[in-house]
Each structure stands twice: as C-alpha cells, then as structure tokens.
Amino acid sequence: MTDPRYDPRFQRGWDGTVPPTAPRPASSPPAELASTRAAPARATAARSVAPSPVVPATEAAAEAHADLDGTDAPDSEEEAPGRRNPYRIALVALGAVLTLGSGGLMWQLAQPMTDFAPTAYVIPQFEAMVAPWTALAGLLTIIAAVALGVFRRR
C-alpha cells in the first residue's frame, strides 16, 4: 500500500511498474478531507493561500541534505575557529611542568651542600633518583600531545 501524497518511487514496496507522479504540496490537503473536516472559514483561508511550489523529491532531498557530505562543516576541531582540544592543552601543560620541574631538581642537585646532617643526604639522593625520570615523562608527554595533533589532522 502506498501513500498517494508522496512519490511512489520513495515508498516501501515500489517495484518500478507504477509510473512516478509529481508529489502534491504538503500544505494543501486532499479535496475530500478539506470538504469533510474543515470548517467553512478554515477552507476559505486555505484557498486564499497560494500553494507552495512542488519540488521533485530528489531535489528536495538533495537540498535538505546538502551539508551532510561534510563540505560546509570543518573536518576536525583544529580547523574550527576558536575550538581547541582541552585535553591536548592539558597534556602540553603537564609535559612542560614535568620537564621544568625536573630541570629545577637537577639545578638543586648541582648546588654545593652546606649542611652535613644525615637528612641532608636523603633529599639529594631522592632528587637524583626522580629528576631523570621526570624529565623523560615530561618530554614523552609533549611528544604525545604533538603526535595527537598530527594524527588528528589526517
């Protein structure tokens, strides 16, 4: 069963045997419905309005879905003006903090010791153990943020 308001080509069960007809505009109801349901004032108001132009279904669908191919919208967040990825910004900031923090630890290790208490040996030992790994983690974080930006643009 097909709906007479719409082109049969775009309805379920169309096998190509029925010749397609031009669809009627949606603004004008069928004549039998207008006469039985509508009040006389409503019917005269509907007749005074000019019917909208009939557009074939293929053109209407093409116009309605013209932007779905992605040509009008930007492909990625980097191309959209004013849009930045907050996670990538956080990765760069974390990498910078880790790298600069490890530089500060290494700078403190290079300073001469002025206190010879037993606890004064523990802190430089901890700094010597942590500083290289912190620098490596910071640099790898920055490299990961740059790589995410490169792969996102593809």
C-alpha positions in Angstrom: 0.0 0.0 0.0 1.4 3.4 -1.0 0.6 6.8 0.3 -0.9 8.9 -2.6 0.6 12.1 -1.1 4.2 11.0 -1.9 6.0 9.8 -4.9 5.8 6.0 -5.1 9.5 5.7 -6.0 10.4 6.6 -2.4 7.9 4.3 -0.7 8.3 0.7 0.5 7.5 -1.9 -2.0 7.9 0.1 -5.2 9.0 -2.3 -8.0 9.2 0.3 -10.8 6.0 -0.7 -12.6 3.9 2.3 -11.4 4.9 5.5 -13.2 6.1 8.1 -10.7 3.9 11.1 -10.3 4.8 14.5 -9.1 4.1 14.8 -5.3 1.5 17.2 -4.1 2.5 20.0 -1.8 2.1 19.2 1.8 0.3 22.4 2.6 -2.9 21.6 0.6 -4.9 18.7 2.0 -6.8 16.3 -0.3 -10.1 17.7 -1.6 -12.3 15.1 0.3 -10.6 15.8 3.6 -10.9 19.5 3.2 -14.6 19.3 2.5 -15.5 16.9 5.3 -13.2 18.1 8.1 -12.5 21.7 7.7 -14.9 24.5 8.8 -16.0 26.9 6.0 -13.9 29.7 7.4 -10.9 27.5 7.5 -11.5 26.2 4.0 -11.6 29.8 2.6 -8.5 30.7 4.4 -6.7 27.7 3.0 -7.8 28.5 -0.5 -6.6 32.1 -0.3 -3.1 31.0 0.5 -1.1 30.3 -2.6 0.2 26.7 -2.7 3.9 26.2 -2.3 5.8 25.2 -5.5 6.1 21.5 -6.0 9.7 20.4 -5.8 10.6 16.9 -7.0 11.6 14.6 -4.2 15.2 14.1 -5.4 15.9 17.9 -5.5 14.2 18.5 -2.1 16.3 15.7 -0.6 19.5 17.0 -2.2 18.8 20.5 -0.8 17.9 19.3 2.7 21.0 17.1 3.0 23.5 19.2 1.1 25.6 19.8 4.1 25.8 16.1 5.2 28.8 15.4 2.9 31.0 17.5 5.2 32.0 20.2 2.8 30.4 23.0 4.7 31.4 21.9 8.2 35.1 21.7 9.3 36.5 18.2 9.4 38.3 18.5 12.7 38.5 20.5 15.8 41.7 22.2 14.7 40.1 23.7 11.6 37.1 25.1 13.6 38.0 28.7 14.6 38.2 29.2 18.3 37.9 25.5 19.2 40.8 23.8 20.9 41.1 20.4 22.5 41.3 20.9 26.2 42.9 17.5 26.8 45.7 18.3 24.4 46.3 21.7 26.1 46.4 19.8 29.5 49.0 17.3 28.0 51.2 20.1 26.9 50.9 21.9 30.2 51.7 18.7 32.1 54.7 18.0 29.9 56.0 21.5 30.5 55.6 21.3 34.2 57.3 17.9 34.4 60.2 19.0 32.2 60.8 22.3 34.0 60.3 20.6 37.4 63.0 18.1 36.6 65.3 20.9 35.5 64.7 22.6 38.9 65.6 19.3 40.6 68.8 18.9 38.6 69.7 22.5 39.3 69.3 21.9 43.0 71.5 18.8 42.7 74.3 20.9 41.2 74.4 23.3 44.2 77.0 22.6 46.8 75.9 21.0 50.1 76.1 23.4 53.1 74.5 21.1 55.7 76.1 17.8 56.7 73.2 16.4 58.8 72.1 12.9 58.0 68.8 14.1 56.5 70.7 16.4 54.1 71.8 13.3 52.2 68.4 11.9 51.7 66.9 14.8 49.7 69.7 14.9 47.1 69.5 11.2 46.8 65.7 11.3 46.1 66.2 14.2 43.6 69.0 12.3 41.8 66.6 9.3 41.5 63.5 11.2 40.4 64.8 14.0 38.2 65.8 12.0 35.1 62.6 10.0 35.0 60.5 13.2 35.5 62.3 14.8 32.5 61.7 11.7 30.4 58.0 11.7 31.4 57.6 15.4 30.5 59.3 15.0 27.1 57.2 12.0 26.3 54.0 13.8 27.3 54.9 16.7 25.0 55.7 14.3 22.1 52.4 12.5 22.7 50.5 15.9 22.5 52.2 16.8 19.3 51.6 13.3 17.8 47.9 13.6 18.7 47.7 16.9 16.9 49.4 15.4 13.8 47.2 12.3 13.6 44.1 14.3 14.2 44.7 16.5 11.1 44.8 13.4 8.8 
